[in-house]
Amino acid sequence: MDDVSHVQDQVNKSLKLVGRVLGDKFKLTACIGIGGSGAVYRADQIALGRTVAVKILNEELSADSRMIKRFRDEAMSASRLNHPNCVSIIDYGQTPDGLLYLAMEYVKGPTLTQLLVTQNPLGVDRVIDIVMQGLAGIEEAHLAGVVHADLKADNIILDQRRAGIDVVKIVDFGIARLITGVRDEDRSISGTPEYMAPEVISGAPPSFASDIYAVGIILYELLAYKTPFFAGSTTEILANHLKAAVPSLAQRREHVPKELEGIVARALAKHPHDRFASAADMRQALAGLATRTRKVTTRDICSECGTTCAPSFKFCPECGTSRQRVAQTFPSTEVTEPTAVLDRILPLPFTGRADELDALLTHMRRAPGKDVGLLMMGNEGSGRSALLRHGYHSLASDTRTIYQIGPDPTGLAAPFYPIRSLLAAILQLPPVSSDAELRDAVLANGLNERDVPGISQLFGHPTTLLELEPPVRRREIVWSTLRALERAAALTPVTIVCEDIDRFDHPSLEILRRATEAVDLLLPPIVMTAHTSFGSQWPASVPRLEIAALDAGDLREIAARLDKAGLKGLPSAQQLFETTRAYPGHIEHVVRYLLEGGKAEDTNISLPDLIAARLSMLKQSTRDVLQAAAVLGLEPQVDLLRTMLPSDTLEAAMADAERAGLFSHDPSGELTFTSRLVRDIVYDATPADVRRSLHAAAASAVESLSPDIALLGHHHDLAGHAKESIMLLRRAGDHAAEQLDDVGAGQFYHRALLAVRQAVLSGDDDGSAEGQFVMLSVKLADVLRARGETALARGVLAEARDWSGAPMLVALIDRSGAAIALSEGDLEGAIAALHRGVGRAISTGDMNLVCELYLDLSTALLRAGDPAGALRELVECIDLATLGEGFTAIDGPEPFWRVLRAQAQMVDASGDSYRALRLAEAALFHAQRVRSRLGAARVQHLLAQLCDRTGLSGKADRYRQAAINEMRSLGDRRATAEMLLHDTPTRSALVVPSRLDDAAQLTKEIGWSEGHESAKRKSSPPSVK
């Protein structure tokens, strides 16, 4: 294929990829460049709506496994760079069909090649400034051990967001080394001939010195309008690099300082040792020249590190401090004017929300009752939080208590986090409370002992509820919480505000749903805020308050006030509407962007892109703090930040971020990002390897200050510490499952599975990976099945089967697969899977697992209409578990009582109540032997029924009372009420009224309407005539 055909083929392949989505993260929207290493696309970052650049490398790079590893190594090295003059690599990876890609910040501006075409000649001072910025970026890369290897004018972009200021951005770090790697075997060299150092041409690997040489070529090119060794062919160009002297700049351009020509000559020395020792040395040489040659004193001194820099620099080349924050050596009002204007015009006037504010206040002032919910919805930047703040201000003179809660600020959606915060405030609990303190607070609030277990479970304390089934625990937690809210509203006027419920954990959302539905409780008014898209997920019966865009008149009023306040360059009201869609939050970012020196014509972009643009204009120390804070979540703990970052710049950087409207403080004084979107943009704009390093620092900080298992596992996972994170993530999943959060449990189990895979791939497996993978897969599949996602669950188990052939592990997979089949009504498939599982489990000798499988098998056979088969399986199980001794055995596996109870129920159903009674008595013995209080209660209830049927009324009463007492102490109010209602004793009729009164109270407490009506009917029997 000739060169033209090859180029056309590359173009066609590149254009075909437009519209493709990479890894559910990036959608390619346009091809904006094609080069020797691949094509560059403009892309949408799907999760945030932000524009990024994605480079897809040529297909041949993914054809060799060695090259894939090399790509990852080079990409990781390049993603360490976190400097204003280096384009940030925010993500990298490989698609399922093998394409290698790099995602990076999108920079709008010309390359140096394009600049030379449109603005030739360039002033000497400007050239020096551009090259010094490039050297600052190269110095950062060299300190990180990264060689660019293909520096050229096409790989340097000028970001010109601020009028009259060039900001250099270097792209394609390490890409040329990948290209070279493809050709290593044939000893070819790679790079761009015009910029290649002599030693690279001779076969040496690219080095820091060869990068310095390329910078020398670029400096010459900017001054002379072409590269020094340009010739008619590549061979001639390479020969000139090796042998020819550098053509005199004076012959190609007038008035070039001799000292500058000397700097160029040194950078272009044929031998690496004769060049500048480092990028810093060359930068200092240029800085000294610039200082001496300019007619007036134009040095700026960085207030952060004291380094001198040119006034045209956007950032200090040493530490990255924004030029707007440097102390200049000559008088200027340009630095202080933006702050003065900022104080005059921000915050924006609160306008156009009178109707919404009235509706909000009307709801917040409602008396306790039913249908208490109000869902306040709006898009990002619509001003939901601002409306709430004005609502609070309007209610300041009322005697009303407002409780405001929000989602888990770490972003992990810890189970019950917002509801726990609410109850802690209502009960006036300290941040950390003991069981005794919690109990005392619950009782002091007017609740009773029966409410203590549910609230204690919500706070994560171990309670008797843990023995009960998840639906029972869930019911007790929900109703104890609702009763606490009702009691709070009875004591004083109360309003509850729940911000960003679209970020709440699922157990908390369930409580909110129950609170906003029609219940027989007098609850306080509840205001919930969420993104508009969340509305469809909330019950339609809950009224909505839509916070829409401002109307045209309100927007004109804001524009007029901004103009009057002295804001320069504000677009017209019509342009502002087209850009911001009249959302106040977007308007504020436009205003701040203009105050920070941005150009009005560059504000016609999306809100996420505007926030990203503002971040790029911050000084490096401020960005460092924002990046570390974003890793910690929406509300970063300052103690953790102090552990992660140098303390000498932390306070100033936090103050700078607050002045920029990116940080603020919540009503309790805690540091927080001003919006979730700001936090997310900061996090995703952080270079990938920098993010990993920050997560590693966060893990160390969390471990030393607040060892939270979920948080620690989260940070270790995102730091790439697969081995350390596996157990932590599994335990976090177990805790979430225990706290009834199936969604959260599934997320942690899935992350733990990925960590196991990563540990195996990295060779960090200590031999436990097989067992860990299968156990986690079974846990994840069970969670997915409970959520109705059976197809996903089956896929998880299918992969688990490929990981292991160990009988016990496969038996666990069989059991989980059978549960999926049962949930789908596939009884035949479930029974077959359980038979296989039983056989495998028996071979392992694990009798606990054997009993569980037999119990599942008997249940499946009963559902299939084969009670005789079910009974046979249980008999077989008992023989196996007792080695033929039968139900009279005094020892057995932990689930043995359940097997005996199930057999007793089947025998009773067949009409043999006396044998069933003996089996049940044996079941009670074994339940008490293993200290299962739930088992004792369940079996005693069965025994009471069997004794009634066999005429043993005295024993029936004793068993019944024992079951009621046990179930009551466990905290299951409904099961207790059912026993009280349905198991009326055959004698001692005088006891009935008190039992029915007790049942009536219990059913009322848990909102069981049918049971409550039944208790009332039974307590008022028809009169006997």
Beta strands, then each sheet from edge to edge (+ up, - down):
strand 1: 21-22
strand 2: 26-34
strand 3: 38-45
strand 4: 50-57
strand 5: 89-94
strand 6: 100-105
strand 7: 156-159
strand 8: 167-170
strand 9: 300-301
strand 10: 308-309
strand 11: 327-328
strand 12: 373-378
strand 13: 401-405
strand 14: 494-498
strand 15: 526-531
strand 16: 544-547
strand 17: 663-665
strand 18: 671-673
sheet 1: 1+ 2- 3+ 4- 6+ 5-
sheet 2: 7+ 8-
sheet 3: 10+ 9- 11+
sheet 4: 13+ 14+ 15+ 12+ 16+
sheet 5: 17+ 18-
end
